[in-house]
Each structure stands twice: as structure tokens, then as C-alpha cells.
């Protein structure tokens, strides 16, 4: 359904440190800058990009928005969460763990990146 996700950042070097740690925790490679100055991550067929806003206004997070990352298991979600907190992210909501949802049990871990974007590690337990 999605080809890519792109978010804004006010500090691409800070974002690279943060997202390199998140992707390393789940077996991904460090991000690379493309010719347009965007930080690009490719992992398991998906593309995640970080950029300075093209309108030259400050980057801000989407109020009510969440970007979900698929995890292979709860341990991978925990490693992702730990790497994010250690690299400048902020743990938010409940601690990582199983929550019952309409789609069945989910293992969830939530962070905000250094620019305030809400991120979620998600593993479907069933």
C-alpha cells in the first residue's frame, strides 16, 4: 500500500544518529544522503526518508500521527525502543508490552524522535 514514509527534521545529523541506531537495532543499515540532501533508509522492502522541509519552515510532528515499524518479535521491539531512548528519543505512553486490540494481541513500544515524531514498534502476537 505504501511506497515510502518521509518526515521532516530540523537537524539531519541528529536524526541520522537517532535513526541509524533504530535501524541497527532491527538489523538495518545506516541511512545514506541522496543527491537532494534527504536521509534515506531501505529495510525489508520499505523506504523511510528524513528531510528538511522544502518550504523552509521549521519541521514539526503530525499531531495525532504515528509511524509504525513492523517487528519480527518482542525482543526486536525492545531493542528498537532501547536504541531509540539511548540515541536521543523519548519513551512515551505505556512501557513496551502486549496490548489487546481489535486485531488481537499486539506487542507495542512507543517513542518520540528528537523532532517530536511519534513512532511505534509493532509485533502481531498471533
HELIX and SHEET records of a PDB file:
HELIX    1   1 UNK A   12  UNK A   25  1                                  14    
HELIX    2   2 UNK A   74  UNK A   86  1                                  13    
SHEET    1   A 4 UNK A   5  UNK A   8  0                                        
SHEET    2   A 4 UNK A  46  UNK A  51  1                                        
SHEET    3   A 4 UNK A  39  UNK A  43 -1                                        
SHEET    4   A 4 UNK A  32  UNK A  33 -1                                        
SHEET    1   B 4 UNK A  67  UNK A  70  0                                        
SHEET    2   B 4 UNK A 118  UNK A 124  1                                        
SHEET    3   B 4 UNK A 104  UNK A 112 -1                                        
SHEET    4   B 4 UNK A  90  UNK A  91 -1                                        
SHEET    1   C 4 UNK A  67  UNK A  70  0                                        
SHEET    2   C 4 UNK A 118  UNK A 124  1                                        
SHEET    3   C 4 UNK A 104  UNK A 112 -1                                        
SHEET    4   C 4 UNK A  97  UNK A 101 -1                                        
END                                                                             
